[in-house]
Amino acid sequence: CLMGMQVREVLRSTAATKDGAPAREIKRKTVSVTMAWELDCVACGVVPMDEKHVAVLGLVPSPSLVDGDESDHNDKSNRDYSIAGGDNILELQIINRVDGTSISNDRLPLSE
């Protein structure tokens, strides 16, 4: 899940009480969620691109694990160089800030 939040801090003063307690300032913080998306990857990093898009670097499950095919999963000699982080694929995703839809997905091949 990827979330955007806005934190506001407000200082409020209380009046002195009749029993002689001095006036105090009270800090109050409020948090509002500005966006929330469910991702199809484990996000490793997020950076803003412009006011409409963010770039997410993430690990996506290997297609062989998603399909339930474990024959290639156990054979390390058949590994593709695009596989990183165990059996996950490193991917750069461009995501629309408004609705969380993926605009572009690119695998990032790594050599061992």
Jmol script that loads the backbone (N, CA, C; Angstrom):
load data "model"
ATOM      1  N   CYS A   1       0.850  -1.169   0.000  1.00  0.00           N
ATOM      2  CA  CYS A   1       0.000   0.000   0.000  1.00  0.00           C
ATOM      3  C   CYS A   1       0.902   1.241   0.000  1.00  0.00           C
ATOM      4  N   LEU A   2       0.528   2.212  -0.751  1.00  0.00           N
ATOM      5  CA  LEU A   2       1.257   3.476  -0.828  1.00  0.00           C
ATOM      6  C   LEU A   2       0.293   4.583  -0.421  1.00  0.00           C
ATOM      7  N   MET A   3       0.718   5.413   0.531  1.00  0.00           N
ATOM      8  CA  MET A   3      -0.170   6.453   1.034  1.00  0.00           C
ATOM      9  C   MET A   3       0.519   7.799   1.028  1.00  0.00           C
ATOM     10  N   GLY A   4      -0.257   8.826   0.777  1.00  0.00           N
ATOM     11  CA  GLY A   4       0.200  10.202   0.909  1.00  0.00           C
ATOM     12  C   GLY A   4      -0.576  10.843   2.037  1.00  0.00           C
ATOM     13  N   MET A   5       0.142  11.490   2.951  1.00  0.00           N
ATOM     14  CA  MET A   5      -0.517  12.092   4.105  1.00  0.00           C
ATOM     15  C   MET A   5      -0.078  13.535   4.282  1.00  0.00           C
ATOM     16  N   GLN A   6      -0.951  14.315   4.853  1.00  0.00           N
ATOM     17  CA  GLN A   6      -0.651  15.703   5.163  1.00  0.00           C
ATOM     18  C   GLN A   6      -0.831  15.882   6.670  1.00  0.00           C
ATOM     19  N   VAL A   7       0.226  16.371   7.323  1.00  0.00           N
ATOM     20  CA  VAL A   7       0.199  16.558   8.781  1.00  0.00           C
ATOM     21  C   VAL A   7       0.140  18.050   9.072  1.00  0.00           C
ATOM     22  N   ARG A   8      -0.807  18.444   9.908  1.00  0.00           N
ATOM     23  CA  ARG A   8      -0.952  19.839  10.315  1.00  0.00           C
ATOM     24  C   ARG A   8      -0.786  19.924  11.824  1.00  0.00           C
ATOM     25  N   GLU A   9      -0.067  20.944  12.246  1.00  0.00           N
ATOM     26  CA  GLU A   9       0.120  21.167  13.681  1.00  0.00           C
ATOM     27  C   GLU A   9      -0.490  22.507  14.042  1.00  0.00           C
ATOM     28  N   VAL A  10      -1.305  22.515  15.093  1.00  0.00           N
ATOM     29  CA  VAL A  10      -1.985  23.721  15.542  1.00  0.00           C
ATOM     30  C   VAL A  10      -1.641  23.945  17.007  1.00  0.00           C
ATOM     31  N   LEU A  11      -1.292  25.182  17.341  1.00  0.00           N
ATOM     32  CA  LEU A  11      -1.059  25.549  18.739  1.00  0.00           C
ATOM     33  C   LEU A  11      -2.306  26.249  19.273  1.00  0.00           C
ATOM     34  N   ARG A  12      -2.778  25.771  20.425  1.00  0.00           N
ATOM     35  CA  ARG A  12      -3.942  26.399  21.048  1.00  0.00           C
ATOM     36  C   ARG A  12      -3.564  26.827  22.460  1.00  0.00           C
ATOM     37  N   SER A  13      -4.045  27.976  22.839  1.00  0.00           N
ATOM     38  CA  SER A  13      -3.770  28.493  24.184  1.00  0.00           C
ATOM     39  C   SER A  13      -4.985  28.269  25.066  1.00  0.00           C
ATOM     40  N   THR A  14      -4.702  27.883  26.296  1.00  0.00           N
ATOM     41  CA  THR A  14      -5.781  27.757  27.274  1.00  0.00           C
ATOM     42  C   THR A  14      -5.673  28.940  28.225  1.00  0.00           C
ATOM     43  N   ALA A  15      -6.775  29.367  28.722  1.00  0.00           N
ATOM     44  CA  ALA A  15      -6.805  30.506  29.652  1.00  0.00           C
ATOM     45  C   ALA A  15      -6.391  30.041  31.042  1.00  0.00           C
ATOM     46  N   ALA A  16      -5.921  30.968  31.820  1.00  0.00           N
ATOM     47  CA  ALA A  16      -5.587  30.671  33.217  1.00  0.00           C
ATOM     48  C   ALA A  16      -6.868  30.302  33.950  1.00  0.00           C
ATOM     49  N   THR A  17      -6.757  29.360  34.853  1.00  0.00           N
ATOM     50  CA  THR A  17      -7.936  28.920  35.601  1.00  0.00           C
ATOM     51  C   THR A  17      -8.115  29.757  36.860  1.00  0.00           C
ATOM     52  N   LYS A  18      -9.280  29.646  37.476  1.00  0.00           N
ATOM     53  CA  LYS A  18      -9.596  30.419  38.689  1.00  0.00           C
ATOM     54  C   LYS A  18      -8.744  29.995  39.877  1.00  0.00           C
ATOM     55  N   ASP A  19      -8.293  28.728  39.870  1.00  0.00           N
ATOM     56  CA  ASP A  19      -7.506  28.251  41.011  1.00  0.00           C
ATOM     57  C   ASP A  19      -6.025  28.619  40.898  1.00  0.00           C
ATOM     58  N   GLY A  20      -5.655  29.433  39.909  1.00  0.00           N
ATOM     59  CA  GLY A  20      -4.298  29.948  39.805  1.00  0.00           C
ATOM     60  C   GLY A  20      -3.385  29.203  38.839  1.00  0.00           C
ATOM     61  N   ALA A  21      -3.890  28.173  38.164  1.00  0.00           N
ATOM     62  CA  ALA A  21      -3.063  27.464  37.183  1.00  0.00           C
ATOM     63  C   ALA A  21      -2.791  28.396  36.000  1.00  0.00           C
ATOM     64  N   PRO A  22      -1.541  28.445  35.535  1.00  0.00           N
ATOM     65  CA  PRO A  22      -1.201  29.375  34.444  1.00  0.00           C
ATOM     66  C   PRO A  22      -1.784  28.927  33.102  1.00  0.00           C
ATOM     67  N   ALA A  23      -1.829  29.882  32.186  1.00  0.00           N
ATOM     68  CA  ALA A  23      -2.269  29.558  30.823  1.00  0.00           C
ATOM     69  C   ALA A  23      -1.240  28.638  30.175  1.00  0.00           C
ATOM     70  N   ARG A  24      -1.689  27.762  29.286  1.00  0.00           N
ATOM     71  CA  ARG A  24      -0.789  26.812  28.613  1.00  0.00           C
ATOM     72  C   ARG A  24      -1.054  26.819  27.121  1.00  0.00           C
ATOM     73  N   GLU A  25      -0.027  26.385  26.378  1.00  0.00           N
ATOM     74  CA  GLU A  25      -0.199  26.155  24.943  1.00  0.00           C
ATOM     75  C   GLU A  25      -0.252  24.660  24.710  1.00  0.00           C
ATOM     76  N   ILE A  26      -1.214  24.236  23.938  1.00  0.00           N
ATOM     77  CA  ILE A  26      -1.386  22.816  23.644  1.00  0.00           C
ATOM     78  C   ILE A  26      -1.140  22.605  22.150  1.00  0.00           C
ATOM     79  N   LYS A  27      -0.259  21.641  21.832  1.00  0.00           N
ATOM     80  CA  LYS A  27      -0.023  21.288  20.430  1.00  0.00           C
ATOM     81  C   LYS A  27      -1.010  20.207  20.032  1.00  0.00           C
ATOM     82  N   ARG A  28      -1.604  20.404  18.893  1.00  0.00           N
ATOM     83  CA  ARG A  28      -2.532  19.406  18.373  1.00  0.00           C
ATOM     84  C   ARG A  28      -2.163  19.121  16.933  1.00  0.00           C
ATOM     85  N   LYS A  29      -2.015  17.847  16.592  1.00  0.00           N
ATOM     86  CA  LYS A  29      -1.687  17.450  15.224  1.00  0.00           C
ATOM     87  C   LYS A  29      -2.872  16.717  14.615  1.00  0.00           C
ATOM     88  N   THR A  30      -3.140  17.052  13.366  1.00  0.00           N
ATOM     89  CA  THR A  30      -4.152  16.317  12.608  1.00  0.00           C
ATOM     90  C   THR A  30      -3.496  15.768  11.347  1.00  0.00           C
ATOM     91  N   VAL A  31      -3.892  14.579  10.982  1.00  0.00           N
ATOM     92  CA  VAL A  31      -3.344  13.908   9.803  1.00  0.00           C
ATOM     93  C   VAL A  31      -4.499  13.589   8.863  1.00  0.00           C
ATOM     94  N   SER A  32      -4.328  13.971   7.601  1.00  0.00           N
ATOM     95  CA  SER A  32      -5.336  13.613   6.600  1.00  0.00           C
ATOM     96  C   SER A  32      -4.651  12.859   5.462  1.00  0.00           C
ATOM     97  N   VAL A  33      -5.310  11.831   4.986  1.00  0.00           N
ATOM     98  CA  VAL A  33      -4.781  11.017   3.897  1.00  0.00           C
ATOM     99  C   VAL A  33      -5.179  11.675   2.584  1.00  0.00           C
ATOM    100  N   THR A  34      -4.185  11.963   1.737  1.00  0.00           N
ATOM    101  CA  THR A  34      -4.458  12.609   0.457  1.00  0.00           C
ATOM    102  C   THR A  34      -4.548  11.610  -0.686  1.00  0.00           C
ATOM    103  N   MET A  35      -3.951  10.417  -0.511  1.00  0.00           N
ATOM    104  CA  MET A  35      -4.056   9.355  -1.521  1.00  0.00           C
ATOM    105  C   MET A  35      -3.727   8.031  -0.855  1.00  0.00           C
ATOM    106  N   ALA A  36      -4.271   6.947  -1.399  1.00  0.00           N
ATOM    107  CA  ALA A  36      -3.963   5.593  -0.920  1.00  0.00           C
ATOM    108  C   ALA A  36      -4.157   4.630  -2.077  1.00  0.00           C
ATOM    109  N   TRP A  37      -3.110   3.855  -2.378  1.00  0.00           N
ATOM    110  CA  TRP A  37      -3.195   2.896  -3.473  1.00  0.00           C
ATOM    111  C   TRP A  37      -2.671   1.546  -3.007  1.00  0.00           C
ATOM    112  N   GLU A  38      -3.239   0.502  -3.563  1.00  0.00           N
ATOM    113  CA  GLU A  38      -2.711  -0.838  -3.366  1.00  0.00           C
ATOM    114  C   GLU A  38      -1.809  -1.136  -4.552  1.00  0.00           C
ATOM    115  N   LEU A  39      -0.559  -1.536  -4.294  1.00  0.00           N
ATOM    116  CA  LEU A  39       0.408  -1.804  -5.357  1.00  0.00           C
ATOM    117  C   LEU A  39       0.534  -3.296  -5.606  1.00  0.00           C
ATOM    118  N   ASP A  40       0.982  -3.655  -6.803  1.00  0.00           N
ATOM    119  CA  ASP A  40       1.229  -5.060  -7.123  1.00  0.00           C
ATOM    120  C   ASP A  40       2.697  -5.414  -6.906  1.00  0.00           C
ATOM    121  N   CYS A  41       3.396  -4.621  -6.090  1.00  0.00           N
ATOM    122  CA  CYS A  41       4.806  -4.852  -5.823  1.00  0.00           C
ATOM    123  C   CYS A  41       5.124  -4.434  -4.397  1.00  0.00           C
ATOM    124  N   VAL A  42       6.323  -4.786  -3.960  1.00  0.00           N
ATOM    125  CA  VAL A  42       6.841  -4.284  -2.691  1.00  0.00           C
ATOM    126  C   VAL A  42       7.649  -3.043  -3.038  1.00  0.00           C
ATOM    127  N   ALA A  43       7.167  -1.885  -2.622  1.00  0.00           N
ATOM    128  CA  ALA A  43       7.809  -0.623  -2.984  1.00  0.00           C
ATOM    129  C   ALA A  43       9.133  -0.471  -2.244  1.00  0.00           C
ATOM    130  N   CYS A  44      10.185  -0.186  -3.003  1.00  0.00           N
ATOM    131  CA  CYS A  44      11.513   0.068  -2.428  1.00  0.00           C
ATOM    132  C   CYS A  44      11.806   1.559  -2.382  1.00  0.00           C
ATOM    133  N   GLY A  45      11.141   2.326  -3.238  1.00  0.00           N
ATOM    134  CA  GLY A  45      11.343   3.766  -3.272  1.00  0.00           C
ATOM    135  C   GLY A  45      10.272   4.443  -4.101  1.00  0.00           C
ATOM    136  N   VAL A  46       9.935   5.671  -3.724  1.00  0.00           N
ATOM    137  CA  VAL A  46       8.923   6.453  -4.437  1.00  0.00           C
ATOM    138  C   VAL A  46       9.442   7.874  -4.570  1.00  0.00           C
ATOM    139  N   VAL A  47       9.367   8.427  -5.795  1.00  0.00           N
ATOM    140  CA  VAL A  47       9.756   9.816  -6.017  1.00  0.00           C
ATOM    141  C   VAL A  47       8.696  10.499  -6.881  1.00  0.00           C
ATOM    142  N   PRO A  48       8.417  11.774  -6.603  1.00  0.00           N
ATOM    143  CA  PRO A  48       7.470  12.502  -7.456  1.00  0.00           C
ATOM    144  C   PRO A  48       8.110  12.812  -8.806  1.00  0.00           C
ATOM    145  N   MET A  49       7.336  12.661  -9.888  1.00  0.00           N
ATOM    146  CA  MET A  49       7.819  13.025 -11.222  1.00  0.00           C
ATOM    147  C   MET A  49       7.307  14.401 -11.603  1.00  0.00           C
ATOM    148  N   ASP A  50       6.018  14.594 -11.443  1.00  0.00           N
ATOM    149  CA  ASP A  50       5.372  15.876 -11.687  1.00  0.00           C
ATOM    150  C   ASP A  50       4.107  15.899 -10.835  1.00  0.00           C
ATOM    151  N   GLU A  51       3.232  16.878 -11.050  1.00  0.00           N
ATOM    152  CA  GLU A  51       2.035  16.970 -10.219  1.00  0.00           C
ATOM    153  C   GLU A  51       1.029  15.853 -10.474  1.00  0.00           C
ATOM    154  N   LYS A  52       1.191  15.088 -11.575  1.00  0.00           N
ATOM    155  CA  LYS A  52       0.238  14.031 -11.902  1.00  0.00           C
ATOM    156  C   LYS A  52       0.774  12.613 -11.733  1.00  0.00           C
ATOM    157  N   HIS A  53       2.094  12.448 -11.585  1.00  0.00           N
ATOM    158  CA  HIS A  53       2.675  11.101 -11.577  1.00  0.00           C
ATOM    159  C   HIS A  53       3.771  10.942 -10.529  1.00  0.00           C
ATOM    160  N   VAL A  54       3.950   9.692 -10.071  1.00  0.00           N
ATOM    161  CA  VAL A  54       5.073   9.318  -9.221  1.00  0.00           C
ATOM    162  C   VAL A  54       5.753   8.108  -9.849  1.00  0.00           C
ATOM    163  N   ALA A  55       7.046   7.955  -9.550  1.00  0.00           N
ATOM    164  CA  ALA A  55       7.796   6.778  -9.997  1.00  0.00           C
ATOM    165  C   ALA A  55       8.017   5.887  -8.782  1.00  0.00           C
ATOM    166  N   VAL A  56       7.739   4.589  -8.966  1.00  0.00           N
ATOM    167  CA  VAL A  56       7.890   3.613  -7.892  1.00  0.00           C
ATOM    168  C   VAL A  56       8.884   2.553  -8.339  1.00  0.00           C
ATOM    169  N   LEU A  57       9.923   2.349  -7.541  1.00  0.00           N
ATOM    170  CA  LEU A  57      10.854   1.252  -7.765  1.00  0.00           C
ATOM    171  C   LEU A  57      10.394   0.126  -6.850  1.00  0.00           C
ATOM    172  N   GLY A  58      10.111  -1.034  -7.434  1.00  0.00           N
ATOM    173  CA  GLY A  58       9.560  -2.107  -6.613  1.00  0.00           C
ATOM    174  C   GLY A  58       9.990  -3.489  -7.046  1.00  0.00           C
ATOM    175  N   LEU A  59       9.771  -4.442  -6.168  1.00  0.00           N
ATOM    176  CA  LEU A  59      10.013  -5.855  -6.449  1.00  0.00           C
ATOM    177  C   LEU A  59       8.667  -6.516  -6.718  1.00  0.00           C
ATOM    178  N   VAL A  60       8.550  -7.121  -7.894  1.00  0.00           N
ATOM    179  CA  VAL A  60       7.326  -7.779  -8.331  1.00  0.00           C
ATOM    180  C   VAL A  60       7.561  -9.287  -8.276  1.00  0.00           C
ATOM    181  N   PRO A  61       6.593 -10.069  -7.810  1.00  0.00           N
ATOM    182  CA  PRO A  61       6.778 -11.524  -7.788  1.00  0.00           C
ATOM    183  C   PRO A  61       7.074 -12.074  -9.181  1.00  0.00           C
ATOM    184  N   SER A  62       7.957 -13.059  -9.230  1.00  0.00           N
ATOM    185  CA  SER A  62       8.315 -13.705 -10.485  1.00  0.00           C
ATOM    186  C   SER A  62       7.085 -14.342 -11.115  1.00  0.00           C
ATOM    187  N   PRO A  63       6.945 -14.267 -12.456  1.00  0.00           N
ATOM    188  CA  PRO A  63       5.792 -14.890 -13.110  1.00  0.00           C
ATOM    189  C   PRO A  63       5.671 -16.379 -12.799  1.00  0.00           C
ATOM    190  N   SER A  64       6.784 -17.078 -12.612  1.00  0.00           N
ATOM    191  CA  SER A  64       6.709 -18.507 -12.313  1.00  0.00           C
ATOM    192  C   SER A  64       6.076 -18.747 -10.949  1.00  0.00           C
ATOM    193  N   LEU A  65       6.270 -17.824  -9.985  1.00  0.00           N
ATOM    194  CA  LEU A  65       5.645 -17.971  -8.677  1.00  0.00           C
ATOM    195  C   LEU A  65       4.164 -17.633  -8.724  1.00  0.00           C
ATOM    196  N   VAL A  66       3.803 -16.655  -9.542  1.00  0.00           N
ATOM    197  CA  VAL A  66       2.400 -16.262  -9.666  1.00  0.00           C
ATOM    198  C   VAL A  66       1.596 -17.372 -10.327  1.00  0.00           C
ATOM    199  N   ASP A  67       2.170 -18.017 -11.354  1.00  0.00           N
ATOM    200  CA  ASP A  67       1.479 -19.090 -12.069  1.00  0.00           C
ATOM    201  C   ASP A  67       1.485 -20.401 -11.300  1.00  0.00           C
ATOM    202  N   GLY A  68       2.289 -20.496 -10.242  1.00  0.00           N
ATOM    203  CA  GLY A  68       2.348 -21.718  -9.459  1.00  0.00           C
ATOM    204  C   GLY A  68       3.310 -22.741 -10.019  1.00  0.00           C
ATOM    205  N   ASP A  69       4.129 -22.384 -11.000  1.00  0.00           N
ATOM    206  CA  ASP A  69       5.094 -23.299 -11.600  1.00  0.00           C
ATOM    207  C   ASP A  69       6.392 -23.238 -10.808  1.00  0.00           C
ATOM    208  N   GLU A  70       6.664 -24.279 -10.035  1.00  0.00           N
ATOM    209  CA  GLU A  70       7.854 -24.281  -9.201  1.00  0.00           C
ATOM    210  C   GLU A  70       9.002 -25.041  -9.831  1.00  0.00           C
ATOM    211  N   SER A  71       8.841 -25.620 -11.032  1.00  0.00           N
ATOM    212  CA  SER A  71       9.935 -26.355 -11.664  1.00  0.00           C
ATOM    213  C   SER A  71      11.080 -25.420 -12.031  1.00  0.00           C
ATOM    214  N   ASP A  72      10.760 -24.228 -12.587  1.00  0.00           N
ATOM    215  CA  ASP A  72      11.804 -23.250 -12.909  1.00  0.00           C
ATOM    216  C   ASP A  72      12.289 -22.548 -11.642  1.00  0.00           C
ATOM    217  N   HIS A  73      11.417 -22.489 -10.648  1.00  0.00           N
ATOM    218  CA  HIS A  73      11.747 -21.804  -9.404  1.00  0.00           C
ATOM    219  C   HIS A  73      12.912 -22.487  -8.689  1.00  0.00           C
ATOM    220  N   ASN A  74      12.969 -23.805  -8.713  1.00  0.00           N
ATOM    221  CA  ASN A  74      14.008 -24.542  -8.003  1.00  0.00           C
ATOM    222  C   ASN A  74      15.278 -24.728  -8.812  1.00  0.00           C
ATOM    223  N   ASP A  75      15.245 -24.493 -10.123  1.00  0.00           N
ATOM    224  CA  ASP A  75      16.411 -24.686 -10.978  1.00  0.00           C
ATOM    225  C   ASP A  75      17.122 -23.350 -11.182  1.00  0.00           C
ATOM    226  N   LYS A  76      18.197 -23.116 -10.427  1.00  0.00           N
ATOM    227  CA  LYS A  76      18.894 -21.829 -10.481  1.00  0.00           C
ATOM    228  C   LYS A  76      19.633 -21.622 -11.799  1.00  0.00           C
ATOM    229  N   SER A  77      19.911 -22.676 -12.554  1.00  0.00           N
ATOM    230  CA  SER A  77      20.622 -22.517 -13.826  1.00  0.00           C
ATOM    231  C   SER A  77      19.737 -21.882 -14.894  1.00  0.00           C
ATOM    232  N   ASN A  78      18.416 -21.936 -14.734  1.00  0.00           N
ATOM    233  CA  ASN A  78      17.480 -21.354 -15.708  1.00  0.00           C
ATOM    234  C   ASN A  78      17.090 -19.928 -15.361  1.00  0.00           C
ATOM    235  N   ARG A  79      17.739 -19.320 -14.361  1.00  0.00           N
ATOM    236  CA  ARG A  79      17.355 -17.971 -13.939  1.00  0.00           C
ATOM    237  C   ARG A  79      17.611 -16.942 -15.019  1.00  0.00           C
ATOM    238  N   ASP A  80      16.674 -16.040 -15.144  1.00  0.00           N
ATOM    239  CA  ASP A  80      16.787 -14.912 -16.057  1.00  0.00           C
ATOM    240  C   ASP A  80      17.555 -13.815 -15.329  1.00  0.00           C
ATOM    241  N   TYR A  81      18.372 -13.044 -16.051  1.00  0.00           N
ATOM    242  CA  TYR A  81      19.136 -11.979 -15.413  1.00  0.00           C
ATOM    243  C   TYR A  81      18.248 -10.835 -14.939  1.00  0.00           C
ATOM    244  N   SER A  82      16.962 -10.795 -15.320  1.00  0.00           N
ATOM    245  CA  SER A  82      16.074  -9.738 -14.849  1.00  0.00           C
ATOM    246  C   SER A  82      15.528 -10.044 -13.456  1.00  0.00           C
ATOM    247  N   ILE A  83      15.870 -11.192 -12.906  1.00  0.00           N
ATOM    248  CA  ILE A  83      15.381 -11.556 -11.583  1.00  0.00           C
ATOM    249  C   ILE A  83      16.324 -10.998 -10.531  1.00  0.00           C
ATOM    250  N   ALA A  84      15.769 -10.310  -9.556  1.00  0.00           N
ATOM    251  CA  ALA A  84      16.569  -9.713  -8.483  1.00  0.00           C
ATOM    252  C   ALA A  84      15.861  -9.953  -7.167  1.00  0.00           C
ATOM    253  N   GLY A  85      16.584  -9.880  -6.082  1.00  0.00           N
ATOM    254  CA  GLY A  85      15.957 -10.030  -4.775  1.00  0.00           C
ATOM    255  C   GLY A  85      15.331 -11.387  -4.587  1.00  0.00           C
ATOM    256  N   GLY A  86      16.086 -12.442  -4.874  1.00  0.00           N
ATOM    257  CA  GLY A  86      15.527 -13.793  -4.782  1.00  0.00           C
ATOM    258  C   GLY A  86      14.727 -14.091  -6.029  1.00  0.00           C
ATOM    259  N   ASP A  87      13.447 -14.395  -5.872  1.00  0.00           N
ATOM    260  CA  ASP A  87      12.600 -14.709  -7.020  1.00  0.00           C
ATOM    261  C   ASP A  87      11.677 -13.554  -7.366  1.00  0.00           C
ATOM    262  N   ASN A  88      12.139 -12.336  -7.161  1.00  0.00           N
ATOM    263  CA  ASN A  88      11.374 -11.146  -7.504  1.00  0.00           C
ATOM    264  C   ASN A  88      12.047 -10.407  -8.647  1.00  0.00           C
ATOM    265  N   ILE A  89      11.256  -9.677  -9.410  1.00  0.00           N
ATOM    266  CA  ILE A  89      11.762  -8.917 -10.552  1.00  0.00           C
ATOM    267  C   ILE A  89      11.758  -7.435 -10.170  1.00  0.00           C
ATOM    268  N   LEU A  90      12.885  -6.772 -10.396  1.00  0.00           N
ATOM    269  CA  LEU A  90      12.993  -5.342 -10.125  1.00  0.00           C
ATOM    270  C   LEU A  90      12.291  -4.584 -11.255  1.00  0.00           C
ATOM    271  N   GLU A  91      11.393  -3.666 -10.892  1.00  0.00           N
ATOM    272  CA  GLU A  91      10.583  -2.980 -11.898  1.00  0.00           C
ATOM    273  C   GLU A  91      10.416  -1.510 -11.522  1.00  0.00           C
ATOM    274  N   LEU A  92      10.426  -0.644 -12.533  1.00  0.00           N
ATOM    275  CA  LEU A  92      10.137   0.770 -12.362  1.00  0.00           C
ATOM    276  C   LEU A  92       8.729   1.013 -12.887  1.00  0.00           C
ATOM    277  N   GLN A  93       7.860   1.555 -12.039  1.00  0.00           N
ATOM    278  CA  GLN A  93       6.474   1.816 -12.428  1.00  0.00           C
ATOM    279  C   GLN A  93       6.202   3.316 -12.343  1.00  0.00           C
ATOM    280  N   ILE A  94       5.522   3.838 -13.363  1.00  0.00           N
ATOM    281  CA  ILE A  94       5.042   5.220 -13.345  1.00  0.00           C
ATOM    282  C   ILE A  94       3.555   5.139 -13.028  1.00  0.00           C
ATOM    283  N   ILE A  95       3.140   5.821 -11.956  1.00  0.00           N
ATOM    284  CA  ILE A  95       1.771   5.689 -11.460  1.00  0.00           C
ATOM    285  C   ILE A  95       1.091   7.048 -11.425  1.00  0.00           C
ATOM    286  N   ASN A  96      -0.169   7.066 -11.868  1.00  0.00           N
ATOM    287  CA  ASN A  96      -1.003   8.259 -11.840  1.00  0.00           C
ATOM    288  C   ASN A  96      -1.393   8.544 -10.391  1.00  0.00           C
ATOM    289  N   ARG A  97      -1.158   9.770  -9.931  1.00  0.00           N
ATOM    290  CA  ARG A  97      -1.457  10.134  -8.537  1.00  0.00           C
ATOM    291  C   ARG A  97      -2.948  10.158  -8.245  1.00  0.00           C
ATOM    292  N   VAL A  98      -3.763  10.480  -9.227  1.00  0.00           N
ATOM    293  CA  VAL A  98      -5.193  10.654  -8.993  1.00  0.00           C
ATOM    294  C   VAL A  98      -5.878   9.337  -8.665  1.00  0.00           C
ATOM    295  N   ASP A  99      -5.676   8.322  -9.507  1.00  0.00           N
ATOM    296  CA  ASP A  99      -6.398   7.062  -9.311  1.00  0.00           C
ATOM    297  C   ASP A  99      -5.505   5.846  -9.055  1.00  0.00           C
ATOM    298  N   GLY A 100      -4.184   6.021  -9.060  1.00  0.00           N
ATOM    299  CA  GLY A 100      -3.284   4.919  -8.751  1.00  0.00           C
ATOM    300  C   GLY A 100      -3.054   3.935  -9.877  1.00  0.00           C
ATOM    301  N   THR A 101      -3.506   4.253 -11.094  1.00  0.00           N
ATOM    302  CA  THR A 101      -3.294   3.330 -12.210  1.00  0.00           C
ATOM    303  C   THR A 101      -1.855   3.424 -12.699  1.00  0.00           C
ATOM    304  N   SER A 102      -1.352   2.292 -13.145  1.00  0.00           N
ATOM    305  CA  SER A 102       0.009   2.222 -13.658  1.00  0.00           C
ATOM    306  C   SER A 102       0.024   2.709 -15.100  1.00  0.00           C
ATOM    307  N   ILE A 103       0.851   3.700 -15.398  1.00  0.00           N
ATOM    308  CA  ILE A 103       0.981   4.257 -16.739  1.00  0.00           C
ATOM    309  C   ILE A 103       2.029   3.483 -17.529  1.00  0.00           C
ATOM    310  N   SER A 104       3.111   3.080 -16.844  1.00  0.00           N
ATOM    311  CA  SER A 104       4.211   2.377 -17.498  1.00  0.00           C
ATOM    312  C   SER A 104       4.894   1.450 -16.507  1.00  0.00           C
ATOM    313  N   ASN A 105       5.280   0.255 -16.962  1.00  0.00           N
ATOM    314  CA  ASN A 105       6.031  -0.712 -16.155  1.00  0.00           C
ATOM    315  C   ASN A 105       7.232  -1.157 -16.976  1.00  0.00           C
ATOM    316  N   ASP A 106       8.409  -1.010 -16.412  1.00  0.00           N
ATOM    317  CA  ASP A 106       9.626  -1.436 -17.086  1.00  0.00           C
ATOM    318  C   ASP A 106      10.473  -2.286 -16.160  1.00  0.00           C
ATOM    319  N   ARG A 107      10.837  -3.492 -16.626  1.00  0.00           N
ATOM    320  CA  ARG A 107      11.751  -4.343 -15.862  1.00  0.00           C
ATOM    321  C   ARG A 107      13.155  -3.771 -15.959  1.00  0.00           C
ATOM    322  N   LEU A 108      13.876  -3.884 -14.859  1.00  0.00           N
ATOM    323  CA  LEU A 108      15.256  -3.388 -14.821  1.00  0.00           C
ATOM    324  C   LEU A 108      16.176  -4.604 -14.657  1.00  0.00           C
ATOM    325  N   PRO A 109      16.816  -5.033 -15.742  1.00  0.00           N
ATOM    326  CA  PRO A 109      17.672  -6.207 -15.651  1.00  0.00           C
ATOM    327  C   PRO A 109      18.941  -5.917 -14.839  1.00  0.00           C
ATOM    328  N   LEU A 110      19.314  -6.873 -14.010  1.00  0.00           N
ATOM    329  CA  LEU A 110      20.526  -6.775 -13.212  1.00  0.00           C
ATOM    330  C   LEU A 110      21.394  -7.981 -13.548  1.00  0.00           C
ATOM    331  N   SER A 111      22.681  -7.773 -13.622  1.00  0.00           N
ATOM    332  CA  SER A 111      23.573  -8.916 -13.859  1.00  0.00           C
ATOM    333  C   SER A 111      24.151  -9.357 -12.520  1.00  0.00           C
ATOM    334  N   GLU A 112      24.430 -10.649 -12.442  1.00  0.00           N
ATOM    335  CA  GLU A 112      24.941 -11.195 -11.183  1.00  0.00           C
ATOM    336  C   GLU A 112      26.435 -11.038 -11.104  1.00  0.00           C
TER     337      GLU A 112
END
end "model"
wireframe off; spacefill off
backbone 0.3
color backbone group
